[in-house]
């Protein structure tokens, strides 16, 4: 099954890679004394560099997004959370928690072992392009990125969660931190999550 990926033009490293490659090409044209080709390459390079700088300036003026380009939450202000209650369903382990042990440890210190988590679709890992569902732990109004839903669940949950995200609605599910020392694990109770998301999407469709 083909993974859903961020469009290439929205991939953060793309423009820096283009600038680097154009610098290399321009140097080659200059060394070969291909004046016209060198001039065209420099013009394209300047145009791309101006576009990158413009994006930087716009981002500084606008301020950081919430969620940001990687799908991390910085605050709950302006967001509406839809709660999925506790169930007896088998919990789902959060993936990629190994590199987020500090965040999980801090979440446990502020909120204990029984927490809640916000599911954010359209997230990515570092400079990756594959769109994932990130798991943001909530503890005393503080937010900690704990990892992602398992890859095999992305196709199931992204279509349910993306329509909510477009309206600044996010699903909050019960979460549990496992272990008394590192490495900690994080598990989610998703038993009532699909029903809560479907109800919210149906309400929007009927309004």
C-alpha positions as CSV (number, residue, x, y, z in Angstrom):
1,X,0.0,0.0,0.0
2,X,1.5,3.3,-1.1
3,X,2.3,5.7,1.7
4,X,0.8,9.2,1.7
5,X,3.6,11.8,1.5
6,X,4.0,15.5,1.8
7,X,4.1,17.2,-1.6
8,X,7.7,17.7,-2.7
9,X,7.3,21.4,-3.0
10,X,6.3,21.5,0.7
11,X,9.3,19.4,1.8
12,X,11.5,21.7,3.9
13,X,15.0,20.6,2.6
14,X,14.0,20.8,-1.1
15,X,14.8,24.4,-1.7
16,X,18.1,24.2,0.2
17,X,19.1,21.2,-2.0
18,X,18.1,23.2,-5.1
19,X,20.2,26.2,-4.1
20,X,23.2,23.9,-3.4
21,X,22.9,22.1,-6.7
22,X,22.5,25.3,-8.6
23,X,25.7,26.7,-7.0
24,X,27.5,23.6,-8.1
25,X,26.1,23.9,-11.7
26,X,27.0,27.6,-11.8
27,X,30.6,26.9,-10.8
28,X,30.8,24.3,-13.5
29,X,29.5,26.6,-16.2
30,X,31.8,29.4,-15.0
31,X,34.8,27.0,-15.1
32,X,33.8,25.9,-18.6
33,X,33.3,29.6,-19.6
34,X,29.8,29.0,-20.7
35,X,28.7,32.6,-20.1
36,X,25.1,32.4,-21.2
37,X,24.4,29.2,-19.3
38,X,26.2,30.6,-16.2
39,X,24.1,33.8,-16.4
40,X,20.8,31.8,-16.6
41,X,21.8,29.6,-13.7
42,X,22.7,32.6,-11.6
43,X,19.3,34.2,-12.3
44,X,17.5,31.0,-11.3
45,X,19.6,30.8,-8.2
46,X,18.9,34.3,-7.2
47,X,15.1,33.8,-7.8
48,X,15.1,30.7,-5.6
49,X,17.2,32.3,-2.9
50,X,14.8,35.3,-2.8
51,X,11.8,32.9,-2.5
52,X,13.5,31.1,0.4
53,X,14.2,34.4,2.1
54,X,10.6,35.5,1.5
55,X,9.3,32.4,3.2
56,X,11.6,32.9,6.2
57,X,10.4,36.5,6.6
58,X,6.8,35.5,6.2
59,X,7.3,32.8,8.8
60,X,8.9,35.2,11.2
61,X,6.1,37.8,10.8
62,X,3.3,35.2,11.0
63,X,5.0,33.3,13.9
64,X,5.3,29.6,14.4
65,X,2.3,27.5,13.3
66,X,0.3,25.4,15.6
67,X,0.7,22.6,14.7
68,X,4.0,23.4,13.1
69,X,5.2,22.0,9.8
70,X,6.2,18.7,11.5
71,X,2.8,18.3,13.3
72,X,3.9,19.3,16.8
73,X,1.5,21.3,19.0
74,X,2.9,24.4,20.8
75,X,-0.3,25.3,22.7
76,X,-3.9,24.4,23.1
77,X,-5.2,27.9,22.5
78,X,-7.5,28.2,19.5
79,X,-7.9,24.4,19.3
80,X,-11.0,22.4,20.1
81,X,-10.5,19.0,21.5
82,X,-12.9,16.1,21.1
83,X,-12.7,13.6,23.9
84,X,-12.8,9.8,23.3
85,X,-13.7,8.1,26.6
86,X,-12.0,5.1,28.2
87,X,-12.9,1.7,27.0
88,X,-11.8,-1.9,27.6
89,X,-10.2,-2.2,24.2
90,X,-6.6,-3.3,23.9
91,X,-4.3,-0.4,24.0
92,X,-2.1,0.6,21.0
93,X,1.6,1.2,21.6
94,X,2.9,4.5,20.3
95,X,5.8,4.1,17.8
96,X,9.2,5.9,17.8
97,X,9.2,6.7,21.5
98,X,12.9,5.8,22.0
99,X,14.1,9.3,20.9
100,X,11.5,11.0,23.0
101,X,12.3,9.6,26.4
102,X,13.0,13.1,27.9
103,X,9.6,14.4,26.8
104,X,7.8,11.3,28.1
105,X,9.7,11.5,31.4
106,X,8.6,15.1,31.8
107,X,5.0,14.3,30.9
108,X,5.0,11.7,33.6
109,X,6.5,14.1,36.2
110,X,3.7,16.7,35.5
111,X,0.8,14.4,35.0
112,X,1.5,10.9,36.4
113,X,1.1,7.7,34.4
114,X,-2.5,8.3,33.4
115,X,-2.6,11.1,30.8
116,X,-4.4,12.0,27.7
117,X,-3.0,12.5,24.2
118,X,-3.9,14.6,21.2
119,X,-3.7,12.9,17.8
120,X,-2.4,15.2,15.1
121,X,-2.6,14.0,11.4
122,X,-0.4,15.3,8.6
123,X,2.8,15.1,10.7
124,X,6.2,14.0,9.6
125,X,9.4,12.7,11.2
126,X,12.3,15.2,11.1
127,X,12.9,15.8,7.4
128,X,10.7,12.9,6.2
129,X,7.9,13.3,3.7
130,X,5.7,10.4,4.8
131,X,2.6,11.8,6.5
132,X,2.0,10.3,9.9
133,X,-0.3,10.8,12.9
134,X,1.7,12.3,15.8
135,X,0.9,11.7,19.4
136,X,1.1,14.7,21.7
137,X,0.9,14.0,25.4
138,X,-1.0,16.4,27.6
139,X,0.0,16.9,31.2
140,X,-1.2,19.9,33.3
141,X,-1.8,21.9,30.0
142,X,1.7,21.1,28.9
143,X,2.4,19.4,25.6
144,X,5.0,16.7,25.0
145,X,5.6,14.9,21.7
146,X,5.7,11.2,22.5
147,X,5.9,9.7,19.0
148,X,3.5,8.5,16.2
149,X,0.8,6.0,15.7
150,X,2.2,2.8,14.2
151,X,2.7,3.0,10.4
152,X,0.1,0.4,9.7
153,X,-2.6,2.6,11.3
154,X,-1.9,5.7,9.3
155,X,-4.2,4.8,6.5
156,X,-7.0,4.1,8.9
157,X,-6.8,7.2,11.0
158,X,-5.6,10.0,8.7
159,X,-8.9,10.1,6.7
160,X,-10.8,10.4,10.0
161,X,-8.6,13.0,11.5
162,X,-7.7,15.3,8.6
163,X,-11.2,16.7,8.1
164,X,-11.2,17.6,11.8
165,X,-7.8,19.3,11.6
166,X,-9.0,21.6,8.8
167,X,-11.5,22.9,11.4
168,X,-8.9,23.1,14.2
169,X,-10.6,20.1,15.9
170,X,-8.4,17.4,17.4
171,X,-9.1,14.0,19.0
172,X,-8.0,13.5,22.6
173,X,-7.7,9.9,23.8
174,X,-6.6,8.3,27.1
175,X,-2.9,7.6,27.3
176,X,-0.8,5.5,29.7
177,X,3.0,5.6,30.3
178,X,4.4,2.2,30.9
179,X,7.5,1.4,32.9
180,X,9.1,2.9,36.1
181,X,12.4,3.7,34.4
182,X,13.7,4.2,30.9
183,X,12.9,3.1,28.3
184,X,9.3,4.2,28.9
185,X,6.5,3.1,26.6
186,X,3.3,5.0,25.8
187,X,0.0,3.3,24.9
188,X,-3.3,4.7,23.8
189,X,-6.9,3.7,24.3
190,X,-8.3,4.0,20.8
191,X,-11.5,2.0,21.5
192,X,-13.8,5.0,21.4
193,X,-11.8,7.2,19.1
194,X,-13.2,6.2,15.8
195,X,-16.8,6.7,16.9
196,X,-15.9,10.1,18.4
197,X,-14.3,11.2,15.1
198,X,-17.1,9.9,13.0
199,X,-19.7,11.8,15.1
200,X,-17.7,15.0,14.7
201,X,-17.4,14.6,11.0
202,X,-21.0,13.7,10.6
203,X,-22.1,16.8,12.5
204,X,-20.0,19.0,10.2
205,X,-21.4,17.3,7.1
206,X,-25.0,18.0,8.3
207,X,-24.4,21.6,9.4
